[in-house]
């Protein structure tokens, strides 16, 4: 029996896609041991996988860590630097020790970790390690001559001048902007393994046996120097019938007027005034139906709803998305792919974590409008929604990528890759 270890930092956006991997692997007869935070133990066990707890020094990622520092809302480069230190670098030692213990406890044919689980970089420097697959649950961030460095939210440019720009920015990111992050990552890796990061710390996945990117090529920047170990599998979480009950207003989604769906997801929804409320205000006088998911927050937190708005804490996406004409989102990678699977164009407003990169890909691929902020005005949202509804190119681009997603191999393809890496025990 093929046996694997999965690893994810204890953060919803990182654990959720790996739970989808675990569930399908178990169905395919693969033994799965899942290493993550204690808060996710029951969700891991519900997939049929065995839960392995992270040590305390690696089990401390939560919404406050990735959203705020000392009560201040961080965005852009400042947020990314802070997040990289506290989410990517500091927990790596505990993750690495936990991986070594799990490997010593029983046969392991492969280790699959999501991008943020940087302790696996230490494993790559440990003699006799099993094959390592890095699962791309956020936009691909490896350095390329054809793209600006990850985190800046800039479109790719492979022209001669563009490559000069990309090279200069890459130097600046490593030597200036992320210099302290790089030094900290190198020092930690030397302490763990006796070797540094072998280059820019965000490029560690280049040394893995495979990078399994959870999207399709049409939604990721082309790179003439792409790593040889890069593979695309499409999103591993696909739209499936939901157990979430439909609200009593569901029959109004009958196609008689355009449907605009807006949500801030299940994590970045402490302040519904960042995106949901401005969207409600922007479209209050329009002949559209605005459908809101609060991501688990009480609907009462929205205040009074306009006459053309309907809201629920949670909604069944498999049933909702095929009815939606425009998706207004803060750019979470998973939710965005749910929309694309159904060919839904979008308006994106996100400026924390990886969201500037996700939003930039929305604009580059032609599937929507990037508002370039996490706190857009009602006027900006309204203009963008009107543009997407009026210009059919957005819907056609989304439909094209949706077809690519539906044709992509998903978790079954990932399982084939794992077995190919470990033919002796597959």
N, C-alpha and C positions, 0 to 999 in steps of 0.2 A: 504493500500500500504506500502510495506517495504520501509523504509527511512534510508539512510546511509550517513555518512560523510567520505570522503576520504581525506587523508593528504599526501603531498609529499614536501620535501624541494625543493626550486626553482633551480633545477639542472637537465639538460636533462636526464641523466642516471637514475634519480630517478622518474622524472615526467612521462617519456614515458611509462613504464610498467603500471603505475596507470591509464594513459589515456586509455589503452586497457581494464582495469577493468571497468572504467567508461562507456565506449562505450557499452560494452556488458551488463552491469547491466541495463543501460537505455533501451536497446532492450528487456530485460527480464521484464520490467515493474517496476524496482526498482528506487525510487527517489534518485538521487545522488547530494550531495553538495560537491564540490571539493575545498579543502583549499590548496592554494599554492601561488607562487609568481605572481606579476602582469604581468610579461612578458609572462605568459602562459594562460592569460585570454581567448583569442580567441581560442586557442587549446582546452581548457576545454569546452568552449561553443559549439565547433564543435562536441563534443561527445554527446551533448544533456544534459549534466550535468549543474548544476548551479555553477557559479564561486564565491568562497569566497576568498577575498584577505588576505594574511598574513600581520600582522603589519610590519612597516618599520624595526624594530629591528630583525625580522626573515626573511626578504626578501632581502638578500644580498649575497647569494651564487652564485658565478660565476666561470668561468674557472680559473681566476687568484688566487682565494682563494684555490682551490683544486690542483693547479699545481705548484704555485710558492710562495715564501716568499721573499720580498725585492730583487726581480730580480733573485734569485737563484733557480735552478731546484732542488727540493727535491725528494728523493725517499726512499723506504724502511721504516724503523722505524721512521726516522726523519719526513718524510712526513705524516705518519700515526698519530703521536703525534700531529702535527700541525693541520692536518685535523680534528681530533677528537675534538680539542678545538674550532676551528672556525666554524665547520660545524655541529658537533653533540651536543656540550655542550652549547655554547653561545646563539644560537637561541632558546633553549628549552623554556625559559620563555615566549617569544612572541607566540610560537606555543601553549603552554598550555593555555594562556589567550584566544587565538583565538578559541581553541576547546571549552572552557567553554562558550564563547559567542554564538557559533554556536549551541551548545546543548540547551542553554536557549532560542534560537530563534524558535525552532520548534521540533516536535517529531523526535527522533533518535533511531533507533533500533540497530545500531552497528556503531562503528568507525573503519575504516580500514586505517592504515598508513603504509608507507613503513619503512624499517628498520632504516633509518636515521632520522626519524621524532620523536626525543626523547621527545618532549613535551608530547607525549602520555604516557610516564612513569609517569608523574605527574597525569594524569587522572586516572591511576590505583590505586592511593592513595587517590582519591576523593570519598567520600561516594555517593552511588547511581549512579555511572557512568554506561553508557551503555556498553555492551560487546565490548571488544577491540580485533581486529585481527591485528597482525603484519605481513605484507607482505614481504617475503624474496626476495628482488630484487638483492641481492648480496649473495655470498656464506654464508652458515649458520655459525654464529660466536659464538654460545653459548659454554661455557666451558664444556669440557668433559674429563673424565679420559683416554679416548682412543685417544685423539687428542692433538696436540700441540696447544697453544693459537692462536687465530685468529691474523693474521698480519705477522706472521713469514714465511709463505709459506712452512711449513714443512709437509711432508706426515704423515698420522696417524700411530700410533704404539700402539696396545693394548696388547703387550707382557708385562710380569712383569717389565722388564727393561724399556720398552717404557712408561709404566705408571709412573714409577719413573721420567723419563725425563719430561713427560707431567706435573706432579705435581710440579716439581721444576721450570719449565718454567712458569707455571701459577702463582706461588708465585712471581717470578721475575717480570713478567709483571705487576701484580697488585701493588706490594710493591715498585718496583724500576722504571721500564721503564714507566709505566703509573700512577705512584703515584700522580703526580700533576693533571693529568686528573681526576683520581678518587676523589681526594680531591675537585676539582672544581665541579664535578658532584654532589657529596654529599652535598656540601654547597648550590648549587643552588636548589636542590630538597628540602632541609630543609627550604629554604626561601619560596618556593612555597607551600609546603604541610605540613611542620612540621616533615617530615620523610626523611631519607636519601635514597640511592638507593637500600637498602636491598641486598647488595652484590656488585659484580663487575658490573660496570656501563654498560659494553657491554652485560651483561646477562639480561637486563631488560625485554626482550621479554618472558622470562620464566614465568612471572607473568600474561601475557596476557591470554585471553580466548582461543586463538589459535595462533600458528605460521604457516602461510600459505607460505610454501617455493615454489618459482617459478622455480623449477627444478624437476628432477626425482631422486628416491633413488640411481640409478646406477651412478649418477654424484655427489653424496654427500657422505662424509665419514660416514661409519656406526658408531653408538655410542650405546654401551650397556646401557648407562645412558641417552639416548635421552629424552628430555622433553616429558611428556605425552600429551602436547598440540600441538605437532608437526604434521603437515600434509603436504603432497606433492601434488602439483597440476600440475606440469609441467610448462613450460614457458607460460605466458598468452598472449604474442604476438607471433602469428604463421605466417608462410609464407602465404601471400595472394597476388593475382594479384595486380601489382603495377601500379600507374599512371605515373611512371617515364618512359620516352621514351627510347627505346633501341637505342644505338648509331649506326652509319652507318657501323661499323665494326662487328656488332653482328653476321653476318652469318659465321664469321671465327670460332665461337665457335661450331664447327661441330664434335668434337670428334676425329679428325685426330691426335691430339697431346695432351698431358696432359695440363690441365688448372690449373694455380696457381693464386689464387685471393689474393691480398694484400690490406689492408686498415688500416688506423689509426683511423677510426671512424669519427664522426662529431665534437668531442670535442678536443681530444688530437692530433690535426693536424696542429698546428702552425708551427712546424718544421717537414716537410716531410722527412728530412734526418734522422730521428730517426729510421724509419722502412721501409718506401716505397722505398726510394732511394737505401739503401743497398740491398734490395731484387731485385730491377731492375738490379743493378750491379752484384749481385751474380749469377743471372740466364741468363745474357745477351747472353752467348754462348751456352745455353742448347736448346734442342729440346722440348721446352714447350712454351705455350702462357701465358704470364704474364698479368693478367687483374687487373687494378688499379682503385679503387674508391678513390678520394681525399676527400670525405666527405663534398663537397661543396666548397672546395678551387679551384681556377682556375687551369686547367690542365697545363697551362704554368708555374706554380710554380714548376713543376717537372723537368724542364729543358728538354734537349734532351732525347727522349725515345729510348731504344734499338730497334732493328728491330723486336724483338719477343714480344714487349709490346704494349698494348692498354690501353687507359685511358679515364675516364669520371668523371665528378664531382659527379654524383650519378648514381646508377645502380639498376635495378629491381631485388631484391634479390630472389623473388619467382621463377623467370625465370632463374636467374644466378646459384644459389646454386646447383641445381641438376646436373649441368654441370661441377662443380668444382671438381678437384682431390685433391688439398691441399689448405687450407685456412691459410694465414699468417696474424696474428692479434696481436694487443697489449692486447687482453684479456678482452674486455668489455663483461660483462655477457650476455647482450641481443644478440649482434652480434654472439657470440660464440654459443648460443643456436639455432640461425637461421641455422648455419652450421651443428650442430649436428642433427637438425630435418631432414636434407637431408642426414645424414650419411657421412658427409665430415670430414676427419681427418685434423689435423692442426699443425701449428708451432706457438707457443705463445711467445711473448716478451713484458712483462709488469712489471713495478716495482713501479707504483704509485697507490694511493687509495687502492682498494681491489684487484688489478690485481695480486699481488704475490699469493694470495689465489686461484684465478681463475686458474692461470697458473699451480699451484701445483695440482689442481684437474684434469687438462688435462693430466698431466703425470701419476697421480695415476690411473685414469680410463683407461689408455692405448690408448686414442684417439689421442695423438699427442706428440710432443716434447716441453718441457719447456726450453727456452734459458736462463732463470734466470736473465734477464736484460732487461731494456727498450730501450737500445741503442746497439743492437747487431752488430757485424761486418758482412760484406758481406760474409766472409768465413763461419762464424757460421750459417748464414741463409741458405746458399747454401748446407752445409753438412746436416742440419736438413731436408730440403725439399727433398733432394735425399734419405735420410733414410726413410721418410714417403712414398715416391713413391715406394721404392723398397721393403718395408716390409708390406705385406698385413695385418698383425695383427692390424695396426692402423685403416685401413678402416673397418675391421670387428668389432672392438670395437666401432667405431663411428656409424656403422650401427645398432648395438645392442642398443645403447643408443637412436639413432634416432627412432627405433621402440617403445621404452618405451615412448618417448615424444609424438609420434603420438597416443598412447593409453591412455595418461594421460588426466584427466578431464578438465584442464584449468579453464577458468573463470566460466563456467557453474557449475563446482564442487564447486568453491568458493561461488557462489550464494547459492547453496544448504547448505553449511556450515553456511552462514549468516542466512538463514531462520531457520535452526535448532537451532541456538542460540537465536532466537526471535520468538518462535512458536505462541505467542499470537497475533502478528500483521502480520505474514507472509502471 
